Amino acid sequence: MLARGGMAEVFLARMSGVGGFAKLLVIKRILPHLNDDPEFHEMFLNEGRVTARLNHSNICQVYELGEVDGVVFLAMEYLEGLPWSDLAPLLPRGRGVELRVAATVLGQICEGLRFAHEYADVDGKPMPIVHRDVSPQNLFITNEGVCKLLDFGVSKVLTEGTRTRTGMLKGKLPYMAPEQIRGEPIDARADVFSMGVVLWEALTGARLFNRDSDYQIWKAITEEEVPRVTSRVPGLPVTIDGVVMRALERDVNRRYPSIRAFAGELREVAERAGGTFDTATLSQILKSLGAGKLADKNEKVSRAIGRPARASEPPPVPAAITQPLPTIEPSVTQHSIALRDASVKLGRRKPRLRIAIAVGVLAIVVGITAALWTRKDPAVADAQRDAAAVVAVATGDAEQQGSATDDVEIDEPPADDPDHNEPDKPVADEPDKPARPRPVRRPKKVVEHKPPVDA
């Protein structure tokens, strides 16, 4: 026996054929005390029917659904490697390695989920399948660096109607979406929420909704605030918070609309943090970090099939996971708007200064032009002088009035003016005409000229 769960137990088997053909398989059978339970019996058959349809490299393959002596079983693909629940706790923290490895593993799993969510039968009729039990125990990394989605035992084909009994929840409570744990109708976005929980735990190394009772788990999933990843691991880029928090939206309409959209944004953040790993590098990471667990499993399998345990030295830790997280440039995304706004404000200081200088120069030019125009137009000068005189009289300021008058020089009339013959004496033959006042001159201050005015 390789493993035993709450519904089934798993055995290692070997299939033989002619010409020395041999292949290792896994036999999964329902637990004896549940074999007579119609509900569990139907769930087990459902897993075989659903998984047999899903032929994808990131989904564990089912070869046969059978029955022997009244006990149903599944013949499944044998995988060498470790579940994500064993590898994730071994990842180094604080250097961005956890983000890159998680994006690599979950990115492959998302491909398997996408295939299930978009599945169509041989006639092209859509038959979307929701897994409903996405959790670290059901994600597997093989020794070759290929990631597989396991256990479609509680999966649901959305076009086949409702079969679950009222009040019965299928899946692991700490990874259920709020609508799933409340018993409401679900779609593929429930798997997106579960992937968000798996991602949060992979990055922080802690459990998100693990509580002491089912009621406390229900309350945490449906009501309690979710801590941001960077509050637990400050070394990670802040953009990862946006990806995790959107996947964990309680409002299904604000969550990622598909597993493809979630995987795309996760991959984008990982690329700015150094990128995801190829299968060869992921294989090295698995074999180096999980060397002890792999050796224990190898010994167990060797005893089961009667072969000597394979002794091998663990490979060195790849350099890619020992390097620090690269400096991440701010990007114009929903999760880096603050950085973008700050850079814009700093970048605009010099242009604003140049604009202010240009406006000042323009004001000076306009002022000089207005002054020159005023000097050339006697009518404007007269209006300015009259306005000054009116102000002086209205305020009763004699000194200001005198000053305004003194600043005005009456220019000499032209030489051909008949009144210019005796400017200093009154005219004798015109007694009733008042004498002309003598002009007051201030040559150093006067800049304006005006013809004489009769007193």
KOLZA-783713 format. One record per atom (N, C-alpha, C): x, y, z. Coordinates in steps of 0.1 Angstrom, whole numbers, plus 5000, padded with zeros to 4 digits. Layout:
BEGIN
XYZ...
//
This chain:
BEGIN
500849885000500050005000500950135000500550224991501350354991500750454999499450465000498750575008497350535011496750595021495450575025494750705029493550735023492850855026491550825032490750935033489450925039488350845031488650825018487750765009488250645002489550645000490150534992491550504997492050384992493450354995494150324982495550344981496250334969497350224970497450144960498450034960499250054947500550004949501349994937501149864930501049864917500849734910501749734897501949614892502749604880501949524870501849584858501149514847502149444838501849314835502849244827502149204814502949174804502449134791503449044784503149014771504048924764505349004760506348914758507648974754508349054765508049024777508649094788508149234791506949264785506249394788505949404803506249524809505949544823505749694825504849734833504549874835504049884849504549984857504050014870502750094869501850054877500550124878500150154893499150234895498650254908497150214907496850134917495450084919494750154930493750224927493050304937491650234939491350204952490050134954489350204966488050194966487250254977487450174989487450245001487650175014486450075016486849965022485749855023484549905030484649985041483450015048482550125041483150185030482350275022481850215009482250095006481850034993480350014992479650005003478249985003477450115004478150225006477450355007477250404993475950424989475650464975476350594971476350684981476950824977478450814974479150744983480650734980480850644968480050544966480250454955480050534942479050624942478850704930479950804928480450864939481550954938482750884931483050764935484250694930484050664915482850624911482550594897482650724889482250834895482250964889483651004886484550984895485951014893486550934881486250814880486750734869486150784855484850814855484250854843484750994838484951084848485451214844486851214840487751154848489151154845489451084832488750974829488950904816488750994804487951104805487751194794488951294793489651314803490651424804492051374800492351374788493751334783494651454781495351484792496151604792497451574800498551634796499851614802499951654816499051754820499051804834497951744843497351634838496351564846496751414847496651364859497051224861496051134853496551044845495750964836495150844843493950814839493250694843493150594832493550474834493550374823492350284823491850254835490650164836489850184848488550174847487650174858486950034858487249954869486749814869486249774883485849654884485249594896485649454897486049414909486449274912485849234926485049134925484449084937483549194944482949274936482049374941482749504946484049504944484849624948485349694936484949824934485349904923486749954925487449974914488850024914489150104902490250184903490750264892492250224890492550194877493950174873494450304868495450364875495950494872497450504869497850614864499250634860500050644873501250574873502150584885503150694883503250774893504050894892505150894903506350914898507550924908507751074910507851114923508051254926507451274940507051404942506451444955505251534953504251524962503151614961503651754965502851854961503251994964503252024979502351944986502351965001503651925007504451845001505751805006506851905002506751954989507852034984507752184989506552234989506352374992506952415006506852335017507552375029509052385028509652315018511052305018511652425010510852515004511352624996512052725005513252775000513852895008512953015007512953095018512053205019512853345018512253445013512753575013513653615002513953524992514753564981514053564968512753544968511953534956511853394950512553304956512553164950511153104951510553124963509153074965508153124954508353244950507453304940507753234926508953214923509253164910508953014909509152934920508852794919507352784920506652864928505152854929504552884915505052984909504453024896504752914885505852844887506152734877505252624879505052574892504252464895502752494892502252604898500852634897500552674882501452724875501252754861500952634853501652524856501452394849500052334853499752344866498452294871497352374865497552504863496452584857496152534843497152484836496952434823496052314823496252224833495352114835493952154838493852254847492552304851491852364839492552444831491952504820491352404810492152294808491652194799490352134805490252114818489052064824487852164823488152284826487152394825486552414811487452394801486952414787486752284780486552174787486352044780485152044772485251974760484151954752484151804747483051744745483051604741483351584726483351464721483751434708482951504697481751544701480851614692481051764693481951814702482151954703481252024713480351944720479451994730480252034743480152154747480852194760480352114772481352064779481051994792482052034802482052154807483052204816483052124829484252104834484352024846485052104857484452114868485052184880485652084889486852104893487552004902486951994916486852114922486252134935487052084947488252034944489151984955490552014952490852134947492252184945492852214958493952144961494652154974496052104972496952144981498352094979498551944978497751874985497851724984497451664970496751744962496251694949497051754938498151814941499051874931500351794932500951744921502051654921503151694912504351694916505551724908506351604906506551564893507251444890508751464890509551354890510951374890511451444877510651444867511051504854510651654854510051704864509651844865508251874858507451764856506151784851505151784862504151874862503251884873501851834869501251754878500051684875498951714885497751734880496551744889495951614892495651584904495151454908493751464914493151344915491951324923490751414919490051364909488751424904487551364911487851304923486751234930485551314933485651444936484451524939484251624928484851604916484651694905483151694901482851804893481451814889481451864874480651784866480451824852479251924853479452044849478352154851477152124843477252054833476052024824475251904828475651834839474951714843474051734855473851854859472851884870473451854883472551864894473051854908472851704913473851654918473751524924474151514939474651624944475151634958473951634967473951564978472851564988472851694995471751744999471551875006472351865019473151965022473951975034475251905034475551845022476851765021477851845013479051875019480051945012481151845007481651874995482651794989483851874987484951814992486251884991486851915005487951985005488652015018488252155022487652165034487052295038488052415037489352405042490152525041490552575027490152495017490452545003489152564995488052565002486752584994486552734992485852764981485452904978484252934987484053064990482853104998481553044993481353054980480053004975479952854976481052784975481052644977480752604991481352675001481152635015479752675020479152765012477752805016476752715009477152625000476252534993475552604982476152714976475552784965476052724952475352754941475852704928477252754925478052674919479452714916479752694901480952754897481452734884482952724885483652744874485052734874485852824883485152944886485853034895486052984909485352884913485552824926486952764926487452704915488752644915489852764915489452884909490352994910490653034924489553044932489653074947490652974954490352844951491252744957492652754954492952794941494352814937494952934944494053034946494553154954494953114968494253024974494652984988495952904987496052814977497352744976498552834973498352934965499353034962499753114975498753164982499053234994499853155004499553025006500252945015501652905010501752894997503152854991504052974993503553094992504453214993504753245008503853225017504053265031504553145040504353025035504752915043503852885055502652945055501652935066500352885060499452845069498152805065497252925066496352945056495553065055494253045063493452935061492152925067492152805077493252765082493352655091492852695105491752635110491152675123490852545131490452565143490152455152488852385149487952445142486652375140486152415126485252335121484652365108483952495108483252535119482552665119483552775118484652765125485752875125486352885111486452765104486952775090485952845081484652805083483652875075483653025077483753065089483753205093484953275087486153215088487353275082487253295067486653195060486553195046485553305041484453315048483353405044483453545050484253565061484153695067485453755071486453685075487653745080488553805069489253905073490153975064491353885061491753885048492953805044494153885044495253845052496453925052497153925038497754045035498454045022499753965023500153905012501353825012502553905017502754025011503954105014504054155029502854145036502954175051503654055058503653945052504353825058505653805052505853835039507153815033507453945026508154045033508354175027509254175015510054075013510954075001510354044988509054004988508353984975507854114969507754114956507254234949505754254953505354384954504054414959502954374949503354364936502454324926501854184928502454104936501953964938500653974947500654084955499454104964498154114955498254194945497054204936496654074930497553994926497153864920496453774930497053764942496553674953495153724957495053864960493853914965492653904956492953924943491853914933491453764932492353674933491953534932491053494945491353564956490653534968489453624971488953694960487753774962486553694966485853744976484653664980483553684970483453804964482453834954482953764941482253664937482753584925482853664913482053774912482053864900483353954900484053964911485254044911486453954911486253824911487353734910487853724896488953654894489453634880488353554873488053594860486953524853487253384849488553354849488953214844490353184850490653054850491953014855493053054845492653074833493653124823494053274827493153354830493453494834494353494847493953414857494853404869496253364866496353254858497753204854498553314847497853384838498553484830499153594838498453644848498953754857499953704866499853584871500853524880502153504872502053464860503253444851503953584849503153684847503653814844504453874856503953854868504653894880505953814882505853684879507053604881508153644871507753674859508753714849509553834853508853934860509554054865510454024877510253904883510953864895512053764891512353744878513353644874512853544865511553524864510953424855510653284861509853214854509553074859510752984854510652854859511752764856511252664845512152614837511752504828511752374836511252264829511052144836512352084841513452104833514752054838515252114851515052244852515452314864514552284876513252274873512252224883512652084888513052004879513451864883514651874893515551954890516751974899516352024912515452124912514952174925514352074934513451994927512751884934513751784940514651744932515551634937516551684947516951814947517851864957517151904970516051974969515352014981514551894987514051804979513251684984514051554984515351564985516151444984515851344995515651385007515351295018513951225016512951305013511651245011511651154998512351184988512351104976513050964979514150974988514850854992513950755000513150815009512250735016511150665007510650744998509650684989510250574980511450604975512150504967512350374974512750384987512950264995511650184996510550254998509250195000508850124987509050184976508650124963509550004960510750014963511749904960511349784968510949804981510449684989509249624983508349704978507049654973507249574960508149614952508349534939509549444940510249434951511249334953512549374945512949494945514149534938515049614948516349614947517149684956516949834955517049904966516850044966517950114958517550214950518550284942519150384951520550374952521350474959521850574950521550704953522050814944522250934953523251014949523551134956522651244951522051324960521151434955521951534947521351584937522051684928522251814936523251894932523452024939522252114937522152204946521052294945521352394933520352404924520552494913520852634917521752694909522152834912521052924911520052894903518852984901518153004914518152914924517352934936518152984947519453014945520353064955520553214952520253264941520453404937519353494944519653614947518653704953517653744943516553794948515453844939515953974932515853974918516354094911515554214914516154334912515354464914514254474904513054494908511954494900511554644896511554664883511254804878509754824880509354954884507954974885507254964872506054914872505254894859503954954861503354994849502055064849500954954850500754904862499654804864498854844876497754774878496854814889497554804902498654724904499254704917500554794918500854884909502054974910501755114906500455154908500055284904500755394913500855364925501555454934502955484930503655384926505055404921505055484908504155454899504055524887503755674889502755704898502455844901503555924907504355854916505455924922506555954911506755864902507755894892507356004882505956004880505456114871505656254877505356264891505556384897506956434897507856344900509256384900509756424886509256364876509656394862509156524857508156584864507456704859508056834865508956824874509456944881510157034871511056984863511857074854510957134843510057064837509157124827508357234833507857224845507057334851507957454854509157434858510057554860510257624846510457554836510657614823509457694818508257634821507057704818506857834825507257834838507157954846508058064841509258024837510258124832509658184819509158094810508558144798507458244800506558214809505458304812505958444817506958444826507558564831508158654820508958584811509558664800508458724791507358644788506258694780505558814787505458814800504858924807505659054806507059034806507859154805507759204791507759124781507659174767506359244765505259194770503959254769503959394776504659404788504659524795505459634787506659594782507459694774506659734762506059644755505259684743504159784747503459754758502359844762502859984765504059994772504660124776505060204763505660134754506060204741504760254734503760174733502560214727501860334733501960334747501460444754502160574751503460574750504260694747503960744733503660654724503360704710501960754709501060724717499660764716499360874725499261004721498961114730497661104737496661044731495361024737495360944749496160834749496360744760497060824772498060904768498760984779497861084785496961144777496061244782495061174792494561054788493660984796494260954810495560914809496260874822496460994831496761114825496961234833495661284839494561284830493261324836492761234847493061104846492661014857493361044869494661074868495461104880494961234887494661334878494161464884492761444891491861364885490561334891490761264905491661174905491961104918492461204929493361284924493861384934492861474940491961534931490961624936489961554944489561424940488561354948489061324962490261294964490761264977491261384985491261504979491561624986493061634989493861554982495261554984495961664975496161774980496661884972498061854967498861794976500261764973500261674961499461564961499461474950498961534938498061634939497561704927498661784921499361854930500461944925501561854918501861744924502861654919502461604905501161574904500661524891500761634880500461764885500561874875501961904871502861904881504261934879504961834869504461724869505061624860504661644846503761734843503361754829503961884824504661884813505262004806504362034794504162164793503362214782504462254771504362194760505362214750505162344744506262404738506262534731505462514718504662614715503962604702504862614691504362584679505262604668505662744665506762764657507262904655506362984647505462924639504563004630503263034638503163004651501963044659502063194661500963264658500963414661501063444675500563364684500663394698502063374704502963324696504363294701505263414700504763534694505663654693505963714706505063714716505363774729504863674740505563574742505063474751505063514766505863624770505963664784505063784787504363854777503563974779502163944775501164014782499763994777499564084765498664054757498264124745497464244748497964374743497364494748496064524742495864494729494564524722493464424725493664334735492564244738492464234754491964344760491864354774491064244781489964204773489064104780489563964779490663944773491263804772492263784783492063674790493063654802494463624796495463664804496863644800497163504801498063464791498563324791499563294801499463194809500463164820501763114813502863144820504163104816504262954818504762884808504962734809505962704820505562594827506562544838507362434832508662444833509462344826510262254837510262134835511162044842511761944833512761984825513261914814513861774818514361754830514961624833513961514836512761554839511761454843510661434832510561534823509461524814509761434802508861354799508961264788507861274778506761354782505661374774505561514769504961544758504761674752503261694748502761824750501461864747501362004743500562034733500362174728499862264740500162394739499662484750498062484751497662504763496262514766495862644773494862714768494462844774493962824788494462904797493962894811492562924812
//
